[in-house]
Amino acid sequence: MISFGPSGFCDDYAQAGHKKSEEMPKWLEEHGLSAYEISFTNGINMSDEKCALLGKLFAEKNIVLSVHGPYYINFANPDGAMIEKSIGYIINSLKKMKLLGAKRLVFHPGALMKQTREEAHARILANLKLLMQKIDEQNFDFDFQICPETMGKHGQCGTPKEVAEMCAIDKRIVPTLDFGHINAFGQGSLKTEEDFRNVFDILASFIGERSKNVHIHFTHIEYGPKGEIKHVLSDNNPQGFGPEFGPLAKVLKEYDISGEIISESPGHQTRESVEMMQIYKNTK
């Protein structure tokens, strides 16, 4: 089963007079959506009380919740003190997730800084192993998955193969496939169904059947010689930056993929979530 939904507030939400997160579950239900991603990207500032309230409200509407961790997580950082901070951001996000009833924590694996790509990736793998040890010491009593995201800039780690290697470390590490990022990193590499198949085939070669249940971000992204520049709207995209959802929808059904698909379209997240859901339902 695939659930569709937005990340954060869209323009339509505000224009309809909504200002609070507590109103989001009903909004999603009205649009036939069943997933939502809460952003901690600029800090983990939500109170425990609000997390518990939102968890109750979203559960009442059967909305699947995920959380995006802080942008300043960087498991490629050579500074041990900074790695401890990144571990802390993950653990603190998980504590909030328990209250929210969220199951998946999305995060950016790390930036190269002044390292080679190989050095940075090796450092991320080692630090993710340390992260899982630290998480085990917390004795969390709920099911969760941490989800390294495929990245769109050449100065970031997070190709499909790199993320697959991260996920091979522990069964609780599940990929976030951001197809806009993959397409931007590869300078428009996702055009055909075969292009999308290759992404899942890479995952399967490292994590087997676990590649059939993933977290997905999907947005059109403008790119340049160094990869991602910015997210763009599907209906305001004169240069035709991809990727397109149709070929992916076919592959999702062909490969029997389950999970959540989150739109990060700037301002139109709800609208584009509904559009993707309709394309998927009409795909044979």
C-alpha positions as CSV (number, residue, x, y, z in Angstrom):
1,M,0.0,0.0,0.0
2,I,1.2,3.5,-0.8
3,S,0.1,6.6,1.2
4,F,0.3,10.1,-0.4
5,G,0.7,13.4,1.4
6,P,2.5,16.7,1.7
7,S,5.3,18.0,3.8
8,G,4.4,21.1,5.8
9,F,1.8,23.8,5.0
10,C,0.9,24.6,1.4
11,D,-0.4,27.9,0.0
12,D,-3.9,26.5,-0.4
13,Y,-4.0,25.6,3.3
14,A,-3.3,29.2,4.4
15,Q,-5.7,30.6,1.8
16,A,-8.4,28.4,3.2
17,G,-7.9,30.1,6.6
18,H,-5.8,27.4,8.3
19,K,-2.9,28.4,10.5
20,K,-2.4,25.5,13.0
21,S,-1.0,22.0,12.7
22,E,-4.0,20.7,14.6
23,E,-6.2,21.5,11.6
24,M,-4.0,19.5,9.2
25,P,-5.5,16.0,9.8
26,K,-9.0,17.1,8.7
27,W,-7.5,19.0,5.7
28,L,-5.7,15.8,4.6
29,E,-8.8,13.7,5.1
30,E,-10.9,16.1,3.0
31,H,-8.4,15.7,0.1
32,G,-8.2,12.0,0.3
33,L,-4.6,12.0,1.5
34,S,-3.2,9.6,4.2
35,A,0.4,10.7,4.9
36,Y,2.1,13.8,6.3
37,E,5.7,14.8,7.0
38,I,6.5,17.0,10.0
39,S,9.6,19.2,9.6
40,F,12.2,19.5,12.3
41,T,14.6,20.8,9.7
42,N,15.3,24.1,11.5
43,G,15.3,22.6,14.9
44,I,13.4,20.2,17.2
45,N,11.3,22.9,18.8
46,M,7.9,21.2,19.2
47,S,6.8,20.7,22.8
48,D,6.1,17.2,24.2
49,E,2.5,18.3,24.8
50,K,1.9,19.4,21.2
51,C,3.6,16.2,19.9
52,A,1.2,14.1,21.9
53,L,-1.9,16.2,20.8
54,L,-0.9,16.0,17.1
55,G,-0.2,12.3,17.4
56,K,-3.7,11.7,18.7
57,L,-5.4,13.9,16.0
58,F,-3.4,12.3,13.1
59,A,-4.1,8.8,14.5
60,E,-7.9,9.5,14.6
61,K,-7.7,10.3,10.8
62,N,-5.4,7.3,10.1
63,I,-2.7,9.6,8.7
64,V,0.8,8.0,8.5
65,L,3.3,10.4,10.0
66,S,7.0,10.8,9.2
67,V,9.5,13.4,10.5
68,H,12.3,15.2,8.7
69,G,15.3,15.7,11.0
70,P,17.4,18.9,11.2
71,Y,19.3,20.0,8.2
72,Y,22.5,20.4,10.2
73,I,22.9,16.6,10.7
74,N,26.2,15.6,9.0
75,F,27.6,12.1,9.6
76,A,30.5,12.9,7.2
77,N,31.9,15.5,9.6
78,P,35.5,14.6,10.7
79,D,35.0,16.4,14.0
80,G,33.9,13.9,16.6
81,A,32.1,16.5,18.7
82,M,29.9,17.4,15.7
83,I,29.1,13.7,15.2
84,E,27.9,13.6,18.8
85,K,25.7,16.5,18.0
86,S,24.3,14.7,14.9
87,I,23.6,11.6,17.0
88,G,21.8,13.8,19.5
89,Y,19.6,15.4,16.8
90,I,18.5,11.9,15.7
91,I,17.9,10.6,19.3
92,N,15.9,13.8,20.2
93,S,13.9,13.5,17.0
94,L,13.1,9.9,17.9
95,K,11.8,11.0,21.3
96,K,9.4,13.4,19.7
97,M,8.4,10.7,17.1
98,K,7.3,8.4,19.9
99,L,4.9,11.0,21.2
100,L,3.7,11.8,17.6
101,G,3.2,8.1,16.7
102,A,5.5,8.7,13.7
103,K,7.5,5.7,12.4
104,R,10.1,7.2,9.9
105,L,12.8,9.8,10.5
106,V,14.2,11.3,7.3
107,F,17.7,12.9,7.4
108,H,20.4,14.1,5.1
109,P,23.4,11.8,5.5
110,G,26.2,14.3,5.1
111,A,28.2,16.8,3.1
112,L,31.7,16.1,1.6
113,M,33.2,19.2,3.2
114,K,36.9,19.0,2.1
115,Q,37.0,15.2,1.8
116,T,36.9,13.0,-1.2
117,R,33.6,11.3,-1.9
118,E,35.0,7.9,-0.8
119,E,36.3,9.3,2.5
120,A,33.1,11.0,3.3
121,H,31.0,8.0,2.5
122,A,33.2,5.7,4.6
123,R,32.9,8.1,7.5
124,I,29.1,8.1,7.2
125,L,29.0,4.3,7.3
126,A,31.2,4.2,10.4
127,N,29.2,6.9,12.1
128,L,25.8,5.3,11.3
129,K,27.0,2.1,13.0
130,L,27.9,4.3,16.0
131,L,24.5,5.9,15.8
132,M,22.7,2.6,16.0
133,Q,24.7,1.6,19.0
134,K,23.8,4.9,20.8
135,I,20.1,4.4,19.8
136,D,20.2,0.9,21.3
137,E,21.4,2.3,24.6
138,Q,18.3,4.4,24.7
139,N,16.0,1.3,24.9
140,F,13.3,2.8,22.8
141,D,10.1,0.8,23.2
142,F,8.5,1.7,19.8
143,D,9.0,0.7,16.2
144,F,10.9,3.2,14.2
145,Q,13.0,3.5,11.1
146,I,15.7,6.1,10.3
147,C,15.8,7.0,6.6
148,P,18.9,8.5,4.9
149,E,17.8,10.5,1.9
150,T,19.2,10.4,-1.6
151,M,20.7,13.9,-2.3
152,G,20.8,16.2,-5.3
153,K,24.0,18.2,-4.9
154,H,27.4,16.9,-6.0
155,G,28.9,18.1,-2.7
156,Q,26.6,15.8,-0.7
157,C,26.7,12.0,-0.1
158,G,23.6,10.2,-1.0
159,T,23.5,8.5,-4.4
160,P,21.1,5.5,-4.5
161,K,24.1,3.1,-4.1
162,E,25.5,5.1,-1.2
163,V,22.1,5.1,0.5
164,A,21.7,1.4,-0.1
165,E,25.0,0.7,1.5
166,M,23.9,2.8,4.5
167,C,20.6,0.8,4.8
168,A,22.6,-2.5,4.7
169,I,24.0,-1.7,8.1
170,D,20.8,-2.3,10.0
171,K,17.3,-3.4,9.2
172,R,16.0,-0.3,11.0
173,I,17.7,1.9,8.3
174,V,15.3,2.4,5.4
175,P,15.9,4.5,2.3
176,T,14.3,7.8,1.5
177,L,14.3,8.0,-2.3
178,D,14.1,11.6,-3.3
179,F,13.6,11.2,-7.0
180,G,13.9,14.9,-7.7
181,H,17.3,14.8,-6.0
182,I,18.4,11.7,-8.0
183,N,17.3,13.3,-11.2
184,A,19.1,16.6,-10.4
185,F,22.3,14.8,-9.3
186,G,22.3,12.9,-12.6
187,Q,21.6,15.9,-14.7
188,G,18.1,14.7,-15.8
189,S,18.9,11.0,-15.4
190,L,15.3,9.8,-14.7
191,K,13.2,9.8,-17.9
192,T,12.1,6.2,-18.6
193,E,10.6,3.4,-16.6
194,E,13.9,1.6,-16.9
195,D,15.7,4.6,-15.2
196,F,13.4,4.2,-12.2
197,R,13.7,0.4,-12.2
198,N,17.5,0.8,-12.0
199,V,17.1,2.7,-8.7
200,F,15.1,-0.1,-7.1
201,D,17.4,-2.7,-8.6
202,I,20.4,-1.1,-6.9
203,L,18.5,-1.1,-3.6
204,A,17.5,-4.7,-3.9
205,S,21.1,-5.7,-4.6
206,F,22.0,-4.5,-1.1
207,I,18.9,-4.9,1.0
208,G,16.8,-7.5,-0.9
209,E,13.1,-7.5,-0.1
210,R,13.4,-4.5,2.2
211,S,13.7,-2.5,-1.0
212,K,9.9,-3.0,-1.5
213,N,9.0,-0.8,1.4
214,V,10.5,2.7,1.2
215,H,10.0,6.3,1.9
216,I,9.7,8.6,-1.1
217,H,10.0,12.3,-1.8
218,F,8.8,13.5,-5.2
219,T,9.2,17.0,-6.6
220,H,10.4,18.7,-9.8
221,I,13.9,20.1,-9.2
222,E,15.9,22.6,-11.2
223,Y,19.5,21.6,-11.5
224,G,22.8,22.9,-12.9
225,P,26.3,21.5,-13.4
226,K,26.7,20.8,-9.7
227,G,23.3,19.3,-9.3
228,E,20.2,20.6,-7.4
229,I,19.4,24.3,-7.4
230,K,15.8,24.5,-6.2
231,H,12.4,22.9,-6.1
232,V,10.0,24.0,-8.8
233,L,6.3,23.6,-9.5
234,S,5.0,21.1,-12.0
235,D,2.7,23.8,-13.5
236,N,5.3,26.6,-13.5
237,N,8.3,24.8,-15.0
238,P,9.0,26.3,-18.4
239,Q,12.4,24.6,-18.7
240,G,10.8,21.2,-18.1
241,F,12.9,20.1,-15.2
242,G,11.8,16.6,-14.1
243,P,11.3,14.0,-13.2
244,E,7.8,13.0,-14.2
245,F,5.7,10.9,-12.0
246,G,4.0,8.7,-14.6
247,P,7.0,6.3,-15.3
248,L,7.6,6.0,-11.6
249,A,3.9,5.1,-10.9
250,K,4.2,2.2,-13.4
251,V,7.4,0.9,-11.7
252,L,5.9,1.2,-8.3
253,K,3.0,-1.1,-9.3
254,E,5.3,-3.4,-11.3
255,Y,7.7,-3.9,-8.3
256,D,4.8,-3.9,-5.7
257,I,6.4,-1.1,-3.8
258,S,4.8,0.2,-0.5
259,G,5.4,3.1,1.7
260,E,4.8,6.8,1.7
261,I,5.2,9.4,-1.1
262,I,5.6,12.9,0.2
263,S,5.4,16.1,-2.0
264,E,7.8,18.9,-1.2
265,S,6.6,21.1,-4.1
266,P,7.0,24.7,-3.0
267,G,3.6,25.9,-2.0
268,H,1.6,23.3,-3.8
269,Q,2.4,20.2,-1.7
270,T,-1.3,19.2,-1.2
271,R,-2.3,19.8,-4.8
272,E,0.6,17.8,-6.2
273,S,0.1,15.0,-3.7
274,V,-3.5,14.6,-5.0
275,E,-2.3,14.7,-8.6
276,M,0.3,11.9,-7.9
277,M,-2.3,9.8,-6.1
278,Q,-4.7,10.1,-9.0
279,I,-2.0,9.2,-11.5
280,Y,-1.0,6.2,-9.4
281,K,-4.7,5.0,-9.1
282,N,-5.2,5.3,-12.8
283,T,-1.9,3.4,-13.7
284,K,-2.3,-0.2,-14.8
